[in-house]
Amino acid sequence: MKLKTFLATGAGIIIAYATIFLVEMLGMNLFPSDEKFKPTNLEDLKRLIENIPVMALMIIALGHGLAIFLAGVTVNKIEPNSIVGYLVIFLLLLFGTISNLYMIPHPIWFVVTDVAVFSAGALAGWKLLKWTN
């Protein structure tokens, strides 16, 4: 792997996770929870997901799609031929999304929406890459 590809991959990962963090913080500020919970307690997270407003869940799904798309934009700006770098980011975010959906019970509509929005963002990010290698 070339240094530029490695840097593009690292930057894409940072951008993706920063996007998810910022969008989820935005959602928490727009739709604050009345419940006190510890993010490390699985029972608290389950109770939170059951009571979270629909728009807050939609913001989370949009954040996942935006994160993978912005990762693609970042990779494309640094190293347009970095298909491997984008795939690494895609697999990391896909694993994170699926494990989150598996570990914390979510409504079925959210699971479908989250996967669909993530897939759309991933496809849009993939389309940005230059296929010259």
Secondary structure, DSSP 8 states (H G I E B T S, - for coil): --HHHHHHHHHHHHHHHHHHHHHHHHHHHHS--SS---TT-HHHHHHHHHHS-HHHHHHHHHHHHHHHHHHHHHHHHH-TT-HHHHHHHHHHHHHHHHHHHHHS---HHHHHHHHHHHHHHHHHHHHHS----
